[in-house]
C-alpha cells in the first residue's frame, strides 16, 4: 500500500463551503468508480476552516501519471473537476492549473 496526502484551499465563503461539502456527501454517480479503478483503495478529505487535507491510500502499483491521463480523457471527471473548481482555490505556491498539492510526510510514530 502507498499513501499520498494533499492540501487545497476552498474559497473563504461559508455558503460555498457548505455547497462543496454537500457535493462531497452526494458525489456524482460514476466518479467513485474512476477513483477505485485507478487503484485508490481509500480516500478521505478533512477540512478546517477553508483548508482541505486529503489522505489517499492506494495499491502498490498505483500510477499517478496514469490516473491523471485517465482523468484527462474522461468527460465525466472533467465535468466534476470544473464543477468543484468554483468552490476551490489554489494554495499560494501552486503552479498555474495545480489544484491538490502533495504534502511531505515529516513525522511518523
WOCORWO-V532165 format. One record per helix or strand. SS is the DSSP state (H for helix, E for strand). FROM is the first residue (numbers start at 0). TO is the last residue. If there is no record, write none. Layout:
<<SS	FROM	TO> <SS	FROM	TO>>
This chain:
<<E	1	9> <H	13	24> <H	30	36> <E	39	47> <E	50	57> <H	63	71> <H	74	84> <E	87	88> <E	100	101>>
